Amino acid sequence: MILFAVSVIVFSLMHSVPGGPFDERKGRLPAAAKANILKKYGLDQPVWKQYMNYMSHALRFDFGIPYQRPHTTVAKLIGKSWLITVQVGLTTIFFAFSIGIILGIYAAYHQNTWIDNFVTFISSLGVTVPNFVVAMWLILIFAVHYNWVPMGGWGSSGQCLFGKYFCTDWILPVVAYAIAPMSLVARYTRASVVEVMGEEYVRTARAKGLNESKVMRRHVFRNAQIPMITALGTEIPNLITGSIFIESTFRINGLGKYFVTSTLNRDYPMIMATFLLVALLWGIIYLLTDIAYTLIDPRIRLGGSSIN
Amino acid sequence: MSVPLQVHRTFLEDAFRRFAQNRLALIGLVLVLLIIFFAVFAHFLAPFSYEKARFDRVLLMPFQHPEHPLGTDEVGRDYLSRLIYGARTSLIVSLSVQGISLLIGLPVGAIAGYFGGKFDYVICRVIDIMTAFPALLFTILIISVLGGGLGTIVIALSLTSWIIIARITRAQVLSLRELEYCIAARSIGASEWRILMRHLLPNAMSPILIAVSFGIPAVIFAEAGLSFLGLGVNDPIASWGKMVGVSNAYIRVYWHLALFPTLAIAITMLGFSFLGDGLRDALDPKQKIQK
């Protein structure tokens, strides 16, 4: 339903643009040739027909041909760039969540000490400062001043850990990209761990002589997971938009960068396809978050089906 | 033993006291006031005009020329002046977007929440669709349709951010509508309009104000981000985001082009979010206890 609405909105917006991709800015085309081109891309038909035509193909993963690169298909281009974006995203999520959770638990455990204050300070910096600003600082320090790592690219530096993976040019994008979600995760983790540590059952567990690591693992961490999953669910979609900035800063040929170039070039098929894909992904992530809740907390599963 | 005096304070006095005791919030306030000061008096503070290019003074480093303490950019415009005018651009965009969002979101949310019915249904679906999607992508889409420029950015960002205000207003009105004082007001014959204006909206104001105070840095970020990508304000106008985006090409040698605008963005964002945090803690003490 939402997918349908999004596709209609995007499609009608795209077609209300004054000026098409085949405007005669660079010299006039003969009328017949122009009609031919328009016919080839189906642009001579009424808008609703173009829409129906498009959607029937899109359901079969045929998104047409990108105007900016006529020798390939949208599906191929997205398939290729998608892989890079997923690599960037997954590496980032991995580091952001593991470091964020560790920092959060550490801060919660040493509540109101300098460690806690330090983590809180870093995480509030990380949440507020935009990731492209962080990216520029990292480039200035580590790529320009010290020249330790390359300034941009993805897997093209040649110095890699496994074949084409974990190269030196992965470091800066991943760090710049991970700081915001890491800070958020650290914040959520700290808050939920602090809350759970104040609960009666944790005191009971300590009172009956359970050792500290067991209390943390069995009682505190397990119950503190629920808010963390919420953070995960809301952060992953934000990573999609974040990747636009990271990919343009570090010149990574991922989906985010193609999204910007295709909006600049008014490449309807590319824009449509990326939008549909993101809307679909967004929906799937929300669904997965709900499922993850029920897996972690049996109370929600028993509580009925009113989770929306 | 002295018995503490029972001092009567209004809610606003209470909120003000809580705010004044919050060190971070005060730092935020000072930063924000500083930026507003730069934005308002940019004419007097900036040594040069933001658009005057001097091709005999292209890409000067900081302190290389006595007249340009922060150097010049790629077409020879004084960088300090452009930074000062950048504050003005950020504030114009963010304040007008939040103003428009309030103008649309407040009445729409209040009417939807209070009267319900078909209007509420439509508004809810609109909110659903808009939140089913990253707002930034939607903004980029609208800009690609309408073209760049200061006015377009304000429109595009308002189109996505009124939703937040409308949603909060609706939720507030919906939850306040059934409270005793509303029923009491209705029972003594107050008109629906009067209940909405005199009883509901003033009580719904704190969360809305908090949303606005967090909305301003969000818009500053969005404007800087769009300009950074080349989808933002058009050229002679100074925008921090655009300055960062352009500097990316010169970063190997001319580090000052990247450093100063990023610092300006970071300081502005920090100032506004500290202020927002402080306002939230001051206006909504319940939330802080929960935290």
Interface residues (C-beta under 8 A of the other chain):
Chain A: I2 A5 V6 I9 V10 L13 M14 S16 V17 S124 L125 V127 T128 V129 P130 F132 V133 M136 W137 I139 L140 V144 H145 M151 A191 P237 N238 I240 T241 I244 F245 S248 T249 F259 V260 T263 L264 R266 I271 F275 V278 A279 W282 G283
Chain B: D128 I129 A132 F133 P134 L136 L137 I140 L141 I142 I143 S144 V145 P217 F221 A224 G225 F228 L229 G230 L231 V244 S247 N248 I251 R252 W255 A258 L259 T262 I265 A266 M269 L270 S273 K291
